[in-house]
Amino acid sequence: MRRRTVIGLVAGVIGSVAAGAAAFAATGHGREMMMRRMAVAAIDGALDEAQASPEQRAAIHAARDRVLAALEEHRKGRTGRLDAVLAAFEGDRFADGLPTLRAQIEGEHAQIADAVGAALVDAHAVLTPAQRTTIAEYVRSHRHAHP
């Protein structure tokens, strides 16, 4: 091969790798992103099955995004929560600080539960009874069996 061809191929490969790395970084990675993609696909699959209109999809996607934002906010505090539990565990009076830590965690979980509940109410409001039945059947047929 000519030197120019080799240099061109190397530059193309480096450019492709850089573009792929940038795309991967932009879309995120890890378990959280995988779970997000799975949730989005499950919701979209159910909406496809129910033949939801674009307006219904927009309302349900907005509700979904609020739930995902609440989950992301909770996830951001994971390191701080673990550090607080470990600091209390290392201390001499772990039992004294445990109720406060537990109340904080339960409060965060309540915020997520509230977001999920509000999203379900929003979805219920925009779907017709027939669509709600179709989605319920879709969920029943697609849920995983857990012992």
C-alpha positions, 0 to 999 in steps of 0.5 A: 500500500502507498503511504498516503493510503495507510495514513488515510486508513489510520485517520479514518479508523481513529475518526470512527473510534473517536465518533463512537466514543463520543456517541457512547459518552453522550448516550450514557452507559451503565446499568441505569441507562440500560434500565432506562432504555428498557423502561422506555421500550416497554412503555412504547411497546404498550402504547403501540399495542394500544394504538395511542395517539400522538397527543396521548403519547406526548402526555405519557412520555412527559409523565414517564420523564418525570418519573425517570427524573425522580429516579435520577435524582435519587441515584445522584444521592447514592454515594452520599447516603452510603457515606452517611451510613458507613460513617454512622456504622464506624461511630460508637452510636450507630443505633442513635443515627439510624432512625434519621438515616432511615427517615431520609431514605424513606422520604426519598422513596416516597418522592419516587412513589409519588412521581410513579402514582402521578404518572399512572394518574396522568396515563389513566386520564388520557387513555380510553377504557379500551386502551387501558384494558389493552395496556393492562393485558400487554403488561400481564402478558409481558411481565416476567415470572418472579418466584 
